[in-house]
Amino acid sequence: MKRLTWLSAQDPPDHFPPIEQALEDPPGLLAGGGDLSAERLLAAYRRGIFPWYSHGQPVLWWSPQPREVLFPAELHVSRSLRKTLASGRFTVTHDQAFAQVIAACAEARARQPGTWITAQMQAAYIELHRRGSAHSFETWQDGALVGGLYGVAVGRLFCGESMFSRVADASKVALVALVAACPALGVELIDCQMPSPHLRSLGSRPIARSQFATYLRR
């Protein structure tokens, strides 16, 4: 019988159970506790594990089955998005406003009053960014930040964490920029973690957790 593993802050950073031990209800929940140190976060991502929890909860660690991913070559750019890209309305930068992007991703949204990107979570990923492991792509319009995304790079994998838009298509433009930068960054796979209609419209698809683990080992 599968049981939730509890971690302590004193456990070694790589002290995670095998991802095959993740619960089926709630699906993908693997462990709780520990901390959000840079060392533990990177150890988790290297094993196909990521933190996701709400304010007031302990740190919760997940490895869902199946896993939502985007192969860069499979990015779907719709006709309307192509028009947006060609319009020149937006400019995109890389790693120029990481803290602003993660703060914008944490803002409450319509029909979603809370956020899982707590102040503790923001501080942890800003530290990862300072160390060169977390990255952002920013979309600008008339000098204002209107969209973007951030995530963690682990080898040839980019683990997407969140994205935001203040105007139509702004987050999509940032994702297109990320995909365009994948060859230079050495990225072969983008981890989307969980499915959403928005990501599916851009070409993401599910793969088995075991297949995702094989990509990680490579």
C-alpha positions, 0 to 999 in steps of 0.5 A, spaced: 500 500 500 502 506 498 503 511 503 505 519 503 512 520 505 514 525 510 520 529 509 524 533 515 528 540 513 534 535 516 533 530 511 539 530 505 536 534 499 536 528 495 532 524 500 525 523 496 522 516 495 521 513 488 516 517 483 513 510 482 510 511 490 506 517 488 499 516 490 493 515 486 489 519 490 490 525 490 494 523 483 501 524 483 502 526 491 509 523 493 511 527 499 510 532 504 515 537 508 522 538 507 524 545 505 525 549 499 532 550 499 535 550 492 539 544 493 532 540 495 529 543 489 534 541 484 534 534 487 527 534 486 527 536 479 532 532 477 527 526 479 521 528 476 518 531 482 516 539 483 513 542 489 505 545 489 501 547 495 497 552 498 498 558 503 497 554 510 499 547 507 506 544 508 510 543 502 507 538 498 511 534 492 508 531 486 510 527 480 503 526 476 502 520 472 501 521 466 506 527 465 504 533 461 510 535 456 511 539 450 516 537 445 519 544 442 518 541 435 511 540 436 509 547 438 503 549 435 502 556 433 495 558 430 494 563 425 492 568 429 498 567 434 502 568 427 499 575 426 500 577 433 508 575 432 508 578 425 505 585 428 511 587 432 507 589 438 511 585 443 518 585 444 521 579 448 527 579 453 530 573 457 532 573 464 531 581 465 525 581 470 525 574 473 522 577 480 517 581 476 515 575 472 514 570 478 510 576 482 505 577 476 504 569 476 502 569 483 497 575 482 490 572 484 486 571 477 479 571 476 475 564 478 482 563 482 482 567 488 488 564 491 495 562 489 500 557 490 506 561 488 507 564 496 512 569 498 516 563 500 515 560 493 517 566 490 523 567 495 526 560 493 525 561 485 529 568 486 534 564 489 534 559 484 535 564 479 540 568 482 544 561 482 543 561 474 538 555 474 531 558 474 529 563 468 524 567 465 522 570 458 518 577 459 513 580 454 513 587 453 508 592 450 510 600 450 515 599 455 510 595 460 511 588 462 504 584 459 506 577 460 511 572 461 513 565 464 518 562 468 521 555 470 527 551 472 533 548 467 535 542 469 540 539 463 536 538 457 530 539 460 526 546 462 521 545 467 515 550 466 512 553 472 507 558 471 506 564 466 501 570 465 498 575 461 495 582 462 493 582 454 491 577 449 497 572 447 502 575 451 504 569 455 504 565 448 509 570 445 513 568 451 512 561 450 514 561 442 520 565 445 522 560 449 521 554 444 526 558 439 531 559 444 531 551 446 537 549 441 541 555 444 539 553 451 540 545 449 533 544 451 530 538 448 523 537 452 519 542 456 516 539 462 508 542 463 507 538 469 499 538 469 495 539 463 490 545 461 486 547 455 491 553 454 497 548 454 494 543 449 492 548 444 499 550 444 501 543 442 503 539 449 501 532 450 501 527 456 506 521 456 507 516 461 511 517 468 516 512 466 517 515 459 518 522 462 523 518 467 527 515 461 528 522 458 530 525 465 536 519 465 538 521 459 
